Amino acid sequence: MSHSDTDFLQLIEPTESTIKGMDLSIYNEIISSKSIDPEFVESHSQLTMGELWFHQDILKGKAMWSDNFWFDWKSWMLNNHSLLSLCFANKNHPYSTKWRLYTLISTLMGSTIFI
């Protein structure tokens, strides 16, 4: 395999050492570096600070999680596509599998009405 082939494969299937993306532990590290306790739970919320910040970014539609375009695209698709997200969404995503199933069913029902 040539050097350029190896670079291309690295873009499509990056290894863990080359990416740091959609991970709650990354958020906890960032929050800790700001001298805030990432495990702190506010009285009106059931989420830790790390989970809260993570959920806010996902709900805002954050698409860039690493320096790797293909990893970010794949992560975005697996978390936002109606069918793919049923099986492959991030475990810390704020939408439950039940909610995603309702969304998929309603989308399919709506699309059959207008055919």
Secondary structure, 3 states (H helix, E strand, C coil): CCHHHHHHHHHHCCCHHHCCCCCHHHHHHHHHHCCCCCCCECCCCCCEHHHHHHHHHHHCCCCCCCCCHHHHHHHHHHHHCCCHHHHHCCCCCCCCHHHHHHHHHHHHHHHHHCC
